[in-house]
């Protein structure tokens, strides 16, 4: 799927806004420091080159490798966090006091975004500062070092149990690095360098203890609600399913309900299974490449990427079923279709035999051999559906 089919107008606007904010930040720093027009021209060139490469990184992650995250969500987080990072950068390097804030900037970006994105954007801001403010190579090397350290510390910062420890480490790192930089610059250890390092340490500790938890809570709430949002009646793709057929829509709702109940029995992700079960029927269409059509439709309509992956494993036709959730959805979907073929007045015994037949056939054809679904889970699902067959 081509990138332009994935990028909405809002996505392009977010990328343009990030580019424009970078240029404006460069102007502010340049005017505050030296007002050199040639430096600004170079900044414009580097910022433009960076965002061209940034778009190609999006191509790799979201079109070729299909990252677990949605392109639109990542760009939203990138824009919001990048604005915060630019504000911190301008505050630290334009206001009268002298504090290097690139460590906390790198941490905020790397905690919110994939680390490669966070490190890339923080290094872009370092280049911006190097071109328009700093004259010495020592200071450029120092802020690049802070960016790299912020990225390396992110895995520890992301764990709540180690957050206070990480905050202390960052505080000590800030004081030590600040003193060493002051020594390189002045040839001796000065009171100013120690005070600057202490101020940087306090800033970084506050960011770790206050800013990181806030960003992570917002991130977790958004991630956990994505499947729930996709199941709402006003979700665009749900409306599309309903427009195809009311009967088909009711079947999708029923499959989703049964998938949720089955997931509960075996301890799988209930929201993912329910959402996958609801949209699994999209793969039953008249297009030449039915599964590819369904997955592309899901991507264009911002369906959670894990749900899109379940669709891509439909019946193991194109891609083998490689996840337990996809296997569960496929089992439930096949069972519901089998029960629909029975007469309306079918007895419970006939329904039970239908469930047995579906599970036996699917077990023999090896469709779930690489799914990770254990035999115990397979039998648990079969027994649950047989037990509840009178409700199906």
N, C-alpha and C positions, 0 to 999 in steps of 0.2 A: 504494500500500500504506500503510495507516494506521500511525502510529507505535506504537500499542499492540500491533500485531502483530509489531513488530520488537523492542520492549523486553522482555527477559526479567525474571524476578524479581530476578536478580543485578544487572541493569542499573539497575533502580529502586533497589535497595539501595545501589549505588555513588553514585547521585545524592543519595539521602537522607544517606549518610555524608558526602559533601562539604558538604552544607548544615549538618549537625550539627557537623562539624569547624569550619566557619566561625563558628558561634554560640559554640562552646566557646572558640575562639581569641579572640573578642571579649570573652568573660567574663574570660579570663585577663588580657588587656591592660587592660580596664576596672578590674578589681580592683587590679591592680598600679599603676594610675595615679591613678584618682579615685573609683572605686566609685560611679558615677552610674547609678541605675536607669533614668532616662529615656533616657540614651544607649544603654543596652542594648536598650530597647524599639525605638528607632529602628534599631539595628543589626539586630535580628530582622526588622523590616519590609523593610529594604533587601536583606538576604541572601535573604529569601523572594522578593522581587520579581526579584532577579537570577537565581535559579535557575529561575523560571518562564520568563524570557526566554532562559535558557541552553537549556532544553528546546525552545523554539521554534526556536532556532538549529540544534538537532539535527534538527528536522523539516525545515528548509530543506536542510541538507547531506545527510542520509541518506535522506530520503523523496522530496523533490522533485528535488534535483540529483544524488542518488546519488553521494556522495563516493567516491573511490577506496578509502578505508579502510573497514574494518568498524566499525559502530557499537559493537559489544561490545568490540573491541580498543581503540578510542579512549577509551571510558569507563574501561577498566582503567588505561590509561596516565594518564588525567586524574586518577583517584583517587590512584594511587601518587605521581605527581609533585606533586600538590596537597598531599598530606601532607608531602612533603619541603619544599615551599615554605612551608607553615605553620610547620614546625619551625624553619626558618631565620629566618622572620619573628619568631617568638616569642623565639628566641635573641638576635636583634639588638636587639629593641625592649623586651624585658622584663628581661634580665640587666643587671647594673650598668654594663658598658661601653656606650658610645654609638656604634653603627655602623649606618649605613643600608644594608640588604641588599637593597633592592628591585631593583637592577640585576641581580644574580646570580639572584634569584628569577624575574624576567622572562625571563632567558636560559634557565634550566632549563625553564620552562613552554613557551616558544616553540620551543625545539629539539625537545622531545618531542611537542608537540601542534601542530595547525595554528596558524599565528601569531595568527589572530583569537581562537582559544580561549585561547592563552597570554596574550595581552595583556589579554583580558577578565578572566581569573582574577587576574592580577597587579594590575590596577586595582581589583578587588574587595577585595583585601587592603589596597590603599592607602586605600580608603574606610573600611575597618575601622579602620585606624590613625588616619585623620583624625577619625573620630567618637569614638574611645575614648582617644586618647593625645595628639594634637597640639592645641595651642591657637593656633598661628600659621599664617597662610595661606602664609608662605614655606616652611615645612617640608612642608606638603601639596603645594605646587607642585613642590618639589624631588623628592619620591618619585614623583610622577606623571611628571616628566621622566625619572627613572631607568627607570621601566617602559617608557616609549615608546622610549628609547634601547636598552634590552635587546631589544625587538622588532625595531628597525631593524637591529641588529648581527647578528641571528640568521643571515641568509643567508651572511655572511662566516664566522661561527663554525662553520657546518655543513660548510665546506670544509676538509679536513685541511691542505692546502697553505698556507692563510692563518691557521691557528689561532694560531700563536705571535704573528704580527703583530696579530691581533685581541685577543689577551690583553694585549699591550703597550698597544694603543689603549684598552682598557677600564681598565687600570691608570692611565694618564694621565688619562683622563676622570674616574675616581673621585677622584683627587687634586685636579684642577682644580675639579670641581664641588663637592667637599667644602670646599675653601678659599673658593669664592665663596659657598656657603651660610653658612659661618661668618662671612664678612664681612657678609652681609645681616643675620644675627642679632645680631652683636655691634657692628657699625659699624666694625670693624677686623679685620685679619688676625691671628689668634691662633695660638699654638703648639698649642693643643688642636684647632683646626680642621685644621691641617696633619697632626697625628698621626691624627686621625679619618679624614681623606682617605686617608692612607697605609694605615691598617688596612683601609679599604674596598677600596682597590686590591689589596692582598694577597689578601683574601677573593675578589674577583672573578677574579683571575688563577688562583687555585687551582681555582675552579669551572670555568673555561674549560679548563684544561689537564688536570684530573683527572675532573671530573664529566661534562662534555659528551661526551668520547670513550666513557665507560662507558655512558651512556644511549644513544648512537648505536649502539654495538655490540649492545646488547640489542634495540634497535629493528630493526636490520638482520637479526639472527638470527630474530626473530619474523616479519618480513615475508617473508623468503626461505623459511621453513619452512611457510607457510600452505598453499601448493599441495601440498607433500609430505604434510602432515597430512591434507588432503582426499582423498588417494589411498590412505591406509591403510585396511585392511579394517575396522577398528573405528570408522571415521568414520561418524556416524549416517546420512548420506545414502547412503553406499556400502552400508550394511546394508539401507537401504530399496530400493535398486536390486536387490540380491540377492534380496530377498523377492519381487520381482515375477516373476522368472524366472531360473533358473540359466543358461539359454542366453543370455538377454539380458545378464546380468552378464558372461559370458565375452566376448561381443561388445564390451561397453564396455571391458573390459581390453585386448582386441586393438586396438581403435581407438586407445586411449590409447598403446599401445606404438608403433604405426605413426606416430602424430602426433609422438611424441618423436623418432623416427628421421628423419622428414621435417624437423622443426624444426632438427635438427642440420645437415642438408644446406644449409639456406638462412640459418642463423645467427639464427633466431628464439628466443624464450624457450622453452626445452624444457619446463620445469615447467608453465608456463601452458598450452602447447599440449597436453601430456599430460593435464592436469587437465580442460581444456575438452573434449578428445576423450572422456574417460571419462564425463562427465556430459551430453554433447550429446544422448544418446538419451532423456534425461528429457523433451525437447520432443515426443517421439512418444508422445502419450497421447490418451485419449478425452474429455478435458475440452473444453468449448465454446471457451475461450480457452487453447489448449494451451501456447503460448509463455509467456503471462503466468503460467499456473499453474506452469510449470517454474521461471521466474525467481523467483517468490514463494517457492516451495519452497526454492530455493537460498538466498535471503536469510534465511529463518527458520532454516535449518540452518547458518548461518555459513559458507557457501561463499564463497571469496575473491571480492570484488566484480568483479575483472577477468574471472573465470570466468563470473559471472552475466551480464556484458555480452556474452560470447560466446554464451551461451544466448539472450539477447534478440535476437540477430541470426540466429537459426536460419533457414536457407534464404532469408534476406532477406524473410521473409513479413510481419513487422510493422515491423521496422526494417531499413534497408539494412545490408549487411555493410561496415563502415567501418574494420576493422582487419585487418592482415595475418594475425595469429594466428587470427582468426575465419574468414578465407578458407581458411587451411590446414586447420583442423579440418573445415570444411564439405566441402572437396575429398576429404579422407581418408574422412570418414563416407559420402559418396555413393559413393566407390569401393568401400568395404567392402560396402555394401548391394548394389551391382551384382554384385560377385563372389559374394555369398551366393546370388544367384538362379541362378547357373550350376550345372550338375550336379556332383556330387562327383568324377566322373571326367573333368572338363573338362581339355583340354590347355592347355599354357602359351600357345599361340597364341590360344586363345579368351579366356584371361584378359587377355592383352595387348590384344586388340581391345576387350575390355570397358573397360579403363582408358582407351584412346584415345577410345572413344565418350563416356564420362563427361566427360572433359576437354574434348572438342570441343563437346559440348552446353552445358556450363557456360560455356565461353568465348563462345559465340554469344549466350546469353541475357543477357549483361551483368551477371550477378549480382555480379561482383567489380570493377566499373568504378571504384568509389570506395573500395575497400578498401586501396589503397596497395600491393597485390601487383603487382610488375613482371612484364612478360612473361618476362624471364629467369628469375625465381623460379618462375613458373608452369610453364615448360618444364622447369626443374630438378626440380620435384616430379613432373611427369609421367614424365620419363625415369627418375627413381629408382624410382618405383613399378613401371614396366615392367621395369626391370632386376631388381627383387627380387620379381617377380610369382610366382615359383615358391614363395616363402615365405609368400605371402598365402593 
